[in-house]
Amino acid sequence: MPEVIFPGPDGRLEGRYHPQKNKDAPIAIILHPHPLYGGTMNNKVVYNLHYAFHRMGFTCLRFNFRGVGRSQGEYDQGIGELSDAAAALDYLQSLNPNAKFCWVAGFSFGAWIGMQLLMRRPEIAGFVSVAPPANQYDFSFLAPCPSSGLIISGSADRVVPPSEVTALADKLKQQKGITITHQTIEGASHFFDPGMEEMIGNVETYVRRRMTENTR
């Protein structure tokens, strides 16, 4: 998988780019967990999400936020990281101008950034939000949430209480015009160890169904 370096708002950003042969393949960007707590683009959840989307026919990009790995800059409380995500999506779109659909997937802190990106980029057709940290960050900006998507977490998550994720999902489900799917992986921790295979399987089932609906 090609390693890529692309321009970000605060210097160069390091990523992994995984294209499809089809020039009109859908695109997906995958966002990693908190930079100050060891989060990188090689996190197991992020890595597995990346390959799941690629198996489903997406051209994929995951990258390190500013200050992580070989990405330049410093942690910026989520503000700069959102700008990084927007720059990464710009880069992905510039390489794939004929992409049919655009999705965003994020894990933990990356899920929070991904949902904010969703609000700013109307071309994003769907999202996968894995263990969104609803107990740590304010998600009230999702008013209204512009796209349908999947929220998924573990029942044994000690970082983000399942009740907080359920409350977020229930709030979003009240909005008209979109469909929020909420799933809980029984016995899974925040990092889906155990529970990774089931979580990724559920993500694939959900995204494949959505893509089938979009092509009818």
Secondary structure, DSSP 8 states (H G I E B T S, - for coil): --EEEEEETTEEEEEEEE--SSTT--EEEEE-S-GGGT--TT-HHHHHHHHHHHHTT-EEEEE--TTSTT--S---TTHHHHHHHHHHHHHHHHH-TT-S-EEEEEETHHHHHHHHHHHH-TTEEEEEEES--TTTS--TT-TT--S-EEEEEETT-SSS-HHHHHHHHHHHHTSTT--EEEEEETT--TT-TTTHHHHHHHHHHHHHHHHHHHH-
